[in-house]
Amino acid sequence: MFGLRVDGKLARLPIFRERFFPFYCMRTSQSYLFPILSLLGNAIVWGLIWWPLKELRLEQWHPLWSTAAVFGLACVCLMLARPKALASLRTFPQLWIVGVAAGVTNGAFNWGIAIGDVVRVILLFYLMPVWSAVLARVVLNEPITPLAIGRIVLALAGAALVLMPAGGGVPVPSGLADWLGLAGGMAFALNNVMIRRQSELPEDGRSLAMFIGGMVIPLAVALALCTGDAIALPPVFTGHAAVVMAGLGIAMIVANIALQHGAAALPANITAVVMLTEIVVAAVSSVLFGGAVFTPSMLAGAALILTASALAAMEGRSKG
């Protein structure tokens, strides 16, 4: 306001910052705040994504076609907004690992929640404490601690309760939607671990790799299934379908950018925990608007899976 010019060296002194720039210190002490908020935004989008996908399915759009179309739109938008993203992707081909993982994640998850029980699929998807612990050991050389083993046991026990048949029996995946939830969760754990490992690489290239993967992988699977008459060709666009798909595309663009920013700034296990907000959003919205019903075993399984992920957060804090 008074045109005060501060010398760069003086401004970097801790005493000067604490006296004249208290918000600088607040930002430093809460450096995780914005990445966590980014992940929360991503989780809210994915917790509500079942609704537009089911709407598009009523329009005869198979989830694989919908996913490929939405991410195709995302690719075009990103390349127009950030022309250098493609050059970054060519310069750093290792980003394709993130792209493939993101493609499997989006294709499997979207397909699963569109054809199955929303909460059940999401709970199986969020067995990430199991996959994250193993992948973090292999990729990031993080040790598998006793706490990690404990949360793996809790998560697997929770999965057993979620998968428990109503009349009793062996708790195994009972249909395609269950398997898709599990496969999507494995791919998502790899996605988050690789984002963490490649955090120094250009964000534009990483985002484009994720968007291309989200388009190419579902499209390739859809074409293969279509050739075998397992699914139908995509229908002609209607006004309603176009509006829903455009909104879904915008939401996915924002959500994926938020994910790659948050996951790059946070440890992989904390990322997995923050993203559990998606379960709450999906559960509440599916009960209110989708007619979902919770069974006691599903509630108990959800509690164990959430507890396992809370233990991951405790381990992340102890390392910090």
Secondary structure, 3 states (H helix, E strand, C coil): CCCCCCCHHHHCCHHHHHHHCHHHHHHHHCCCHHHHHHHHHHHHHHHHCHHHHHHHHHCCCCHHHHHHHHHHHHHHHHHHHCCCHHHHHHHCCCHHHHHHHHHHHHHHHHHHHHHCCHHHHHHHHCCHHHHHHHHHHHHHCCCCCHHHHHHHHHHHHHHHHHHCCCCCCCCCCCCHHHHHHHHHHHHHHHHHHHHHHCCCCCHHHHHHHHHHHHHHHHHHHHHHHHHCCCCCCCCCCCHHHHHHHHHHHHHHHHHHHHHHHHHHHCCHHHHHHHCCHHHHHHHHHHHHHCCCCCCHHHHHHHHHHHHHHHHHHHHHHHHC
